[in-house]
Amino acid sequence: MPLPDRISVLMYHAVENRSVDTDADTHYSVTPDVFNQQIDALRTDGFELMSVAALIAGKASDSPPPERLNGQKKIIAMTFDDGHISNGDAAQSLADRQASADFFVNPTDVGSRHRLSWSALADMARIGMSIQSHGFTHEHLDAMSPEGVWNSLTRSRSTIEDRLGLAVTLFAPPGGRMPPGLQATARKAGYTQVCSSRPGAWHTAASEDDVPRFAVLESTQLALIRRWAAHHKVDLALASARYQALRTLKSIMGPAGYERLRLTLIGKGE
């Protein structure tokens, strides 16, 4: 079945209650109740929730949804970064709703404190989730040499495939930090697509572009997610403008300075 011309892709991190003692950054976390409300609302709106990997593989359901968006099937893609242990329950919530998502993990972190184990990832794959690469470590690629970038892409892909016995076709750069030419490097390393942190609608016919994603934060309201899903021009433009402003601020302050400012303003894990 042909994909819609445009698809919104959501990017989550941890899905846990704030009272839980983990190292999750609360700015990038949502509670399980909020997460379930969000995915249930999207399903009520007639969207099929799918992983990017399944969409690229052409596995969208042939059953017609209750509604269509601009005459096309209503689909929204779900992704998760960092492999936080709370993602296992989020995956089960999706599977219970006949939905799927991509989970991007760092092999060096798998099985460490507050991170999913290889057995948990295998269980998630068995219920229809897509396990993909977030780099061998969580080190930012734009701080690496070209050889380091290549090593991170190839080692992560081969390690995940060896441990899970499943093809790894997608790459999401840690922190959304993309050195020049990353898409070409990723394709050479065997990936079909790069999922970035750049917000915007995914133009599915533009195969040479990265897959943009909307970051769902603790502060993100359901009404905004619904507008992203429906491709409201004003909200897409605002998300893009905010992203560009943050990129400019990072370039002025440097990554370390920007992170110190962010933690001062919003805190972490509190």
Salt bridges, closest charged atoms under 4 A:
ASP23 OD1 - ARG115 NH1 3.22
ASP25 OD2 - ARG262 NH2 2.58
ASP40 OD1 - ARG97 NE 2.54
ASP45 OD2 - ARG226 NE 2.75
GLU48 OE1 - LYS73 NZ 3.27
GLU67 OE1 - LYS74 NZ 3.69
ASP81 OD1 - ARG213 NH1 2.90
ASP82 OD1 - HIS134 NE2 2.91
ASP82 OD1 - HIS138 NE2 2.98
ASP123 OD1 - ARG126 NH2 2.20
ASP142 OD2 - ARG177 NE 2.82
GLU161 OE2 - ARG157 NH2 3.71
GLU208 OE1 - ARG187 NH1 3.83
ASP210 OD2 - ARG198 NH2 3.24
GLU218 OE2 - ARG18 NH1 2.71
ASP235 OD2 - ARG227 NE 2.87
GLU259 OE2 - ARG262 NH2 2.99
